[in-house]
Amino acid sequence: MTYPKAVYAKTGINVYKDVDLMHRVKHFTKQARTKAVTFNVLGVAYSKGGALRYRVKGGYITANKQVTAALYYQTNPKCVRVIAAHGIYEYQKFQFKASQRTTHLKKGAVVTVKLIKQQGKLTQLQLTNGQWVTGNKTCLIQTK
Protein backbone atom coordinates (compact mmCIF):
# COMPACT_ATOMS: atom_id res chain seq x y z
CA MET A 1 0.00 0.00 0.00
CA THR A 2 1.30 3.45 -0.85
CA TYR A 3 1.02 6.38 1.50
CA PRO A 4 0.80 10.10 0.71
CA LYS A 5 4.05 12.04 0.94
CA ALA A 6 2.23 15.04 2.38
CA VAL A 7 -1.08 15.41 4.24
CA TYR A 8 -3.28 18.22 5.53
CA ALA A 9 -5.44 18.32 8.65
CA LYS A 10 -9.18 18.31 8.01
CA THR A 11 -9.94 18.92 11.70
CA GLY A 12 -7.97 20.00 14.75
CA ILE A 13 -4.95 17.73 15.14
CA ASN A 14 -2.30 16.90 17.70
CA VAL A 15 1.32 15.89 17.15
CA TYR A 16 2.52 13.25 19.59
CA LYS A 17 5.95 12.16 20.75
CA ASP A 18 5.10 8.44 20.61
CA VAL A 19 3.38 6.19 18.08
CA ASP A 20 0.59 5.28 20.54
CA LEU A 21 -0.42 8.97 20.73
CA MET A 22 -0.03 9.23 24.50
CA HIS A 23 2.32 12.23 24.94
CA ARG A 24 1.10 15.31 23.06
CA VAL A 25 3.77 17.69 21.78
CA LYS A 26 1.71 20.26 19.87
CA HIS A 27 -1.91 21.04 18.99
CA PHE A 28 -3.21 22.67 15.81
CA THR A 29 -6.76 24.03 15.68
CA LYS A 30 -9.13 23.41 12.81
CA GLN A 31 -8.63 25.77 9.88
CA ALA A 32 -10.35 26.30 6.54
CA ARG A 33 -9.00 24.01 3.82
CA THR A 34 -7.05 26.86 2.23
CA LYS A 35 -5.23 27.53 5.52
CA ALA A 36 -5.06 23.97 6.88
CA VAL A 37 -1.89 22.84 8.58
CA THR A 38 0.18 20.55 6.35
CA PHE A 39 2.70 17.85 7.17
CA ASN A 40 5.41 16.12 5.15
CA VAL A 41 5.14 12.40 5.84
CA LEU A 42 8.59 11.08 6.72
CA GLY A 43 7.42 7.52 7.28
CA VAL A 44 4.67 5.35 8.72
CA ALA A 45 4.36 3.33 11.90
CA TYR A 46 1.73 1.25 13.64
CA SER A 47 0.51 1.58 17.22
CA LYS A 48 0.36 -1.39 19.60
CA GLY A 49 -3.28 -1.81 18.55
CA GLY A 50 -2.33 -1.82 14.85
CA ALA A 51 -3.54 1.70 13.95
CA LEU A 52 -1.61 3.44 11.17
CA ARG A 53 0.31 6.59 12.11
CA TYR A 54 2.26 9.07 10.01
CA ARG A 55 5.74 10.05 11.22
CA VAL A 56 6.16 13.78 10.67
CA LYS A 57 8.66 16.39 11.81
CA GLY A 58 8.28 16.62 15.56
CA GLY A 59 6.49 13.31 16.15
CA TYR A 60 3.50 11.26 15.01
CA ILE A 61 -0.03 12.08 13.84
CA THR A 62 -3.03 9.90 13.19
CA ALA A 63 -3.68 8.56 9.70
CA ASN A 64 -7.45 8.50 10.29
CA LYS A 65 -9.16 9.56 7.05
CA GLN A 66 -11.62 11.73 9.01
CA VAL A 67 -8.72 13.77 10.42
CA THR A 68 -6.08 13.82 7.64
CA ALA A 69 -6.12 13.65 3.85
CA ALA A 70 -3.49 13.58 1.10
CA LEU A 71 -2.33 17.12 0.29
CA TYR A 72 -2.08 16.40 -3.44
CA TYR A 73 -4.56 14.70 -5.74
CA GLN A 74 -3.70 11.03 -6.31
CA THR A 75 -6.22 10.44 -9.11
CA ASN A 76 -7.51 12.67 -11.90
CA PRO A 77 -10.23 14.98 -10.47
CA LYS A 78 -11.57 15.76 -14.03
CA CYS A 79 -12.83 19.24 -13.07
CA VAL A 80 -11.54 21.58 -10.34
CA ARG A 81 -12.37 25.00 -8.92
CA VAL A 82 -9.73 27.41 -7.63
CA ILE A 83 -10.18 28.08 -3.90
CA ALA A 84 -6.84 29.78 -3.12
CA ALA A 85 -7.47 33.32 -1.87
CA HIS A 86 -5.11 34.90 -4.40
CA GLY A 87 -5.73 32.40 -7.19
CA ILE A 88 -3.12 30.26 -8.96
CA TYR A 89 -1.08 30.41 -12.14
CA GLU A 90 -1.13 28.22 -15.22
CA TYR A 91 2.29 27.17 -16.53
CA GLN A 92 3.45 26.24 -20.03
CA LYS A 93 5.58 23.31 -18.92
CA PHE A 94 5.57 20.64 -16.24
CA GLN A 95 8.33 22.44 -14.31
CA PHE A 96 6.85 25.43 -12.53
CA LYS A 97 9.10 28.44 -13.11
CA ALA A 98 8.06 32.07 -12.89
CA SER A 99 9.25 32.57 -16.47
CA GLN A 100 6.82 29.84 -17.64
CA ARG A 101 3.69 31.44 -16.14
CA THR A 102 0.97 32.15 -18.67
CA THR A 103 -2.42 32.88 -17.12
CA HIS A 104 -3.53 33.80 -13.63
CA LEU A 105 -6.69 31.95 -12.53
CA LYS A 106 -8.70 33.89 -9.97
CA LYS A 107 -10.51 32.33 -7.03
CA GLY A 108 -13.69 30.64 -8.27
CA ALA A 109 -12.36 29.79 -11.75
CA VAL A 110 -13.34 26.30 -12.92
CA VAL A 111 -11.03 24.30 -15.20
CA THR A 112 -11.13 20.84 -16.76
CA VAL A 113 -8.27 18.42 -16.12
CA LYS A 114 -6.92 16.14 -18.83
CA LEU A 115 -3.99 14.44 -17.09
CA ILE A 116 -2.40 14.05 -13.67
CA LYS A 117 1.37 13.66 -13.28
CA GLN A 118 3.51 13.20 -10.19
CA GLN A 119 7.05 14.42 -9.60
CA GLY A 120 8.42 13.44 -6.21
CA LYS A 121 5.83 14.43 -3.60
CA LEU A 122 4.22 17.03 -5.87
CA THR A 123 1.36 16.46 -8.26
CA GLN A 124 0.60 18.62 -11.27
CA LEU A 125 -2.53 18.66 -13.36
CA GLN A 126 -2.56 19.22 -17.10
CA LEU A 127 -5.60 21.11 -18.29
CA THR A 128 -7.47 20.52 -21.54
CA ASN A 129 -5.76 23.64 -22.97
CA GLY A 130 -2.34 22.01 -22.44
CA GLN A 131 -1.32 24.24 -19.51
CA TRP A 132 -0.26 22.91 -16.09
CA VAL A 133 -1.49 23.82 -12.59
CA THR A 134 -0.72 22.59 -9.09
CA GLY A 135 -2.49 19.52 -7.72
CA ASN A 136 -2.49 20.93 -4.17
CA LYS A 137 -5.86 20.44 -2.47
CA THR A 138 -5.48 23.64 -0.43
CA CYS A 139 -5.57 25.57 -3.72
CA LEU A 140 -8.11 23.51 -5.69
CA ILE A 141 -11.29 21.59 -4.94
CA GLN A 142 -12.90 18.94 -7.10
CA THR A 143 -16.22 19.88 -8.68
CA LYS A 144 -18.83 17.52 -10.00
N, C-alpha and C positions, 0 to 999 in steps of 0.2 A: 504494500500500500504506500502511496506517495503522500507526502505531507506538504502543506503550503510553506513557502520560504519566508513569508511575511503574513501577519494577521492583524486585524483591527478588532477593537472591543465594541460589541454591540450594546453592552450594558456597562454598569460600573464593574470594575475588575480589580482584583488584588494580585500583587506579585508576592510569591512566597519563597522563603529560603530553602525549603525542603520539598521533595516530590510529593509528599502526602498532604501538602497544603496546610500545615499546622502552624508555622511561624511566619506571620505576615511581615513583609518588608515595606511595602508601599501600597497605597490605594489610589485608584483613579476613578473619578466620578463619571457617570454617564454623560456623553456628549452627543451632539448631532453627528450624523454620519460624516459630514464634511470636516468635522473637527475631532473625530474619534482618535483615541490614542492608538498608535500602531506599534507593533513589535516585530523585530527580525527573529525568526525561529532559528536558533542555533543547533537544536537537536530535539529529540523526543525522549520521553521516559514514561514509565508506568508506575503507578502507586502500588502499595501493598495489595490493594483490592483489585488491581488490574485496570484502573482508569488511566486513559491517555493524558499526558501532560506535555506542554511545550516548554523547552528550556530556552529562556530568553536572557538578555543581559540583565543581571541583577537577581535572577532566580528562576522560578517556575510559575506558569499560569495554566489554568484549565484549558482543555481542548474541547469543552462542551460546545456544541454547535449553536446553542441558545445564547452563549456568552461571547464567543469569538467566531470570526469568519475569515476566509482567505482575503488578503488585501487586493489581490489581482484576480481578474477573471481567469478561470481555468478552461472554460468552454466558450464557444462563440455565442455572445448574447444577442446576435442578429440586429437589434435596434437599441440604441442607448440615448439617454438625455443627459446633458451637461448639468451637474449640480454644484460644481465648484463656484464659489462666490465671485471670483474674477474671471471665470471662464477658463478655457484651455486653448492650446494652439494645435493646428494641423501641421504636419511635417511632410516634406517631399519624400524622404527616405526613412528607412527603418531606424537608423541612428538619429537620435534627437539632438540636433545642434541648433543653436540660435540662428545660424546662417541658413538653415534649411526650413525655417518657419514660413508658412504660406498664409494661412487664414486663421484669424482668431474667432473661436466659437464662444459666443456669450452664454451665460447661464440660461438654461431653458431650451437651448438648441437641441434638436433631435436629429441624429444621423444613423444611417444604416451601415452595419458592419458586414464585410465580405469575408474576412480572414482574421484569425487570431494567431499570433506568433510569440514565442517566449525566447528571452535572452537572459540567461542567468535567473535571477529572481523576478525580473521585470517581465511584464506582458504588454505587448503593443497590439493595437487593433488596426487593421487596414479597412478603410471605408470603401464604399462602392465607387467613389471618385478617384481611388488610387492613393489617397493621402493616408497618413498614419496618425493615430492619437494614442494617448496612454490607456492602459487597461486598468488603471487604479480605481477601485470602487469608491474611494472618497471623492473622486472627481466626476464619476459617471454612475448612472443607475439604469438598469435594464428596463425597457418599456415593453409593453405587450404588442 
